[in-house]
């Protein structure tokens, strides 16, 4: 079988090729997963900083950058999960070479995680990944549900702190529940603290990247609605 051509040259302000045992193409693609994890962590930390700036919880956290921050957390999580942990079957739109590389990447990352007993329950969750990556499709279906009100790209203290009028059921999309430290995305609960820990471990064992920064505790008036 003819070997697929490798790139003739690569320019980057950061180190891309880090493992000569795999191809340059795989190194480049893996680096995109690495930077997605780093960017996701930065946005999670930023979200906690925004929330801790509030002295007291009042209904919802009003900050102009919270919607964008939640969107970017989910975007980068979806990218990292797709690049590093996608072992789904070959799709009809995926050629055999892309499928081969994707499978190789999955096994490459898996071996490092397995050797260090790193679990990735969130990052490897296929259902969560699909709903993050294909947000338009899932929103299209979800928003057709009758008698349903939505919180989208918001941060609130408690998931049940609001009672909608006219018997509407409240649902959440990419919304953060501070008292639980989870992002509710449709019917999925994504623990931001566990996501932080998973990404820290993967960055360390797969990419040799360490960051001593700790995710701070959330400080808000802890009262039930």
ABEGO torsion letter per residue (X at the ends): XBBBBBBABBBBABBABABAABBAAAAAAAAAAAAAAAAAAAAAAAAAAAAAABABBBGBBBBAAAAAAAAAAAAAAAAAAAAAABABBBBAABBAAAAAAAAAAAAAAAAAAAAAGBBBAAAABAAAAAAAABAAAAAAAAAABBGBBBBBGBBBABAAABBBBGGBBBBBBGBBBAAAGBBBBEABBBBAAAAAAAAAAAAAAAAGBBBABBBBBBBBBBBBX
